[in-house]
């Protein structure tokens, strides 16, 4: 057991923060809530967890684009204080992956968005976290080319890419919709920083592609770190059902308002 990561013995009561005919949102700790769920038959999980890069690691005097875009201020206002040691963080993510596995159907897909981070000027690759996710079976590594970055003053080539790891739960063949093969394995999708009230959102097209490729209409999609609800919005647009969890009530409220609207953007699934 690692202090601050393992859930309490008493399971929380599952009371939705928001629900409609397609989407259910829960406010609370994702690990605790996932472990309190019964078998729900999730067909696809698409998520991007906190990267353990905020808290005391946010520069107090940002420069360049980081300052000009007010990214640092937005993170301080809305970001998570994810300030764990790296071993604690990896253990937490391993517990989350196992909890997702437990609520997923055999053959379900799990898309995990993360990025290369730096500790003491050395890169820390997200594949090292994903390798801890057994018995999930790694199917493919996708590259998200964001077409931009903010670390222009880091004395290195400015990072403008992230990773999406596609994993499959053993037990049944995974669902695959063949037209998605033409999307290739490098996704050039521009990231609009903070456009939906979240400082680090991924674009609607990203979860739309994952969901379109590996589910059918009516299937259940999960995001245990839903933020502003982008995965849920994509699922609802595509005629799927969705469950989202977030520890921030502000994000739950933001996502609930977003999900209560009529479909405005299909999300560029192609």
N, C-alpha and C positions, 0 to 999 in steps of 0.2 A: 504494500500500500504506500502511496506517496501522498503526503499531507496536502490537503487542499484540492485533491483531484478525485479521489474515490467518493461516490455519493453516500449520503446518510442511509442507514438501514431502512428508515421509514420512507416509503415511496410517496412522492407528492401526488396530490389529487389532480387528475387531468381535467381541467376546466378550460375550454377554449377561450382565448382572448377575442377571437373573431372567427366566424364561420358562415359560409353560404353553401350553395349546392355543390360547389366544386372545391373550395379551399377551406382549410382549417389552420388557424394560427394559434400557437401556444407561447405564452410568455414565461420564461424560466430558464433554468440551467439545462442545456441540451442533453448532457449525459444523464442527469437524473430523470428527465422526462422520457428519454428513449428507453431507459431501463424499466420504467414503470408501464410502458405500453405492452399490450399483448401482441400476438402475431397479427400484423396488419397487411402483410403481403405487398410491400413496396416493390415496384418494378424498376425504379430508377431513382438514384440519389444524385443530385448535382449540388455541390457546395464549394464554398471558398472560406476556410476558417480564418480567424485572426492569425496573423503571421508572426506574432511574438516580436514585433519590431517597434511597438509604441511605448507608452509609459515613459520611463526615464531615458529611453533611447531617442525620443524626439529632440531634435536640436533646439536649444533655447534661443539661438539667434540665427534663424535660417537665412540663406542667401540665394541669389539667383532665382530660377524658376520656382523653387520650393517656397520662396517668400512671395514672389510676384503673383502666384496663383492662389495665395492664401491657403494652400494645402495644409500647412502646419496648424494654422488656426482652426481649420475645419476638423482636423483630426482631434485637436484638443477639445473641441466642442462636442463631437459626436463619436470619436473613436473609442475603442476598447482599451483599457489599461492592461494590455497583455504583456506583463513584465516578468514572465516565468524564467527560471533557469532553463537552458536548452534540454537537459534530461527530463525535467518535469513536463515541459511542453511536448516532447516526443511521446512520453507516456500518456499524457492526456489525449493526444491525437490517436494513439493506439486504442485506448478505451473507447473513444468515439467510433472508430472504424468497426470495432467489435459489436458495439451497440447497434450500429446501422446494419451490420450483417444479420443480427438477431431478428430485426423487424422486416428483413427483405425476403422476397420469394426466391427459391432456387433459380439460378440463371439470371438474377437481377443484375443490373449495371450500377456502378458507382463511379462518378466523375468527380475527381478531387483536384481543384485548382489551387496551385501554390506557386512559389517563385524561389529563385536562388537568392539567399540572403548572405550577409557578410558579418562575420564575427572576428574581431582582431585582424581585419584586413584580409581574411581568408574566406573563400566562398563556402557556404553550407547549402548543399543541394537537396531539394525536396525528395528526390528518389530515396535518400537514406531514411526519411520518415515513412514513405510508402512501403519500403521493404519490411517494415514492422507490422504490416497490416494483414498478415496471414490469419485465416485461410482465404482471404480475398485473392483471386488470381489476376495478376497484372496482364491486361490484354494489349494495351498500347499507350505510348507517350505521345501526346499532341502538344504542339507549340502554339501558344497564342502570341502573335506579333501585334503589340498594342499600338504601333505607329506613334510612339512618343514616350517620353520619360521625364522625370524631374531631377534626377541625380546628376546634373550637369557639372557640378563642382566637386565631384568625388575623385578626381585625378585618375579616371578610367573611362573606357567607352561607356556611355550612358546606357544602362540596361533598359531595354524596351520589349522584353519578352517575359512570358510566364509559362508554366507547364500545366497541362491538364492530364491527369493520369486516369485512364479508363480501366476499371477493374470489374471482374465478373464473379458472382457467388457461385461456387461449384454446386453440382446436383442436377442441373438441367442445361441444355444448350441455351445460350443467350439469344435474346430477340435482336434481329438485325434487319433494318429496312434498306435494301440495296441501293436506292438512289443516293443515299448519303455517302457512298464510297467516293463520289466525284468531288467531295469537299476537300479531299487530300488531308494531310496530317499537319500542315502549317496553316493556321487560321489568321488571316490578316484582318483584324477587327479593331477599329479605333475605339479607345476608351475615352469617354467623356467624364472627366473627374468632377465628382460632386454635383452632377446635374439633377439628381433625384433626391437630394437631401442627405446622401451618404457620401463620405469623403473618398471612398475607394470602391465604387461599384464596378461590377463587370457588366458589359453591354448585354442587352436583351438577346442579341443574336447568339451569344455563347451558350446559354442553357437551352435555347430553342433548338440548336443543332444537336446537342446531346440527347434531348428528349425525343426529337423527331426520329433520330437514328435507331433508338433502342426501345421504343414503346409503341403501343397502339392507343387510339382514342379510348378513353375510359380507364386507362391504367393509372396507378397511383405513383406520384412523384414526391420525393422528400428533400427538404433542405434544412439540416439541423443548425445552420448559421445563416439564417435567411436575410439578415440585414434589412434592406428596403423592400425585399420581396421580389427580386428580379426573377428567380427561378420559379416562384409561384405564379407570377404574371405570365411567364412563358408557357407554363403548363396549362394554365386556364385558357390562354389564347389558342392553344393547340387541342383543346377538348379533352385534356387529362384532368384528373383530380390531384390535389396536392396538400401536403402537410408542411408547415414551416414552424421553426422554433427560433426564438432569440431571447437572450438574457436582458436586452435593453427594451424597456417599455416604450421609449421614444421610437425605436425602430418598429416595434409591433404596431404602434399607432400609425406610423408612416406607411407600413405595408398594408394595413387594413384599409386605409383610405385609397391606396393605389389599387387594391384588389376589388374594392367596391365599385370602381368605375367600369363603364362599358369598355369593350376592347377597342383600343385606339391604334395599336401598332402590332402587327402580327409577329414582329420580332426578327424578320429576316432569317427564317429557318433554312433557307436554301443557301 
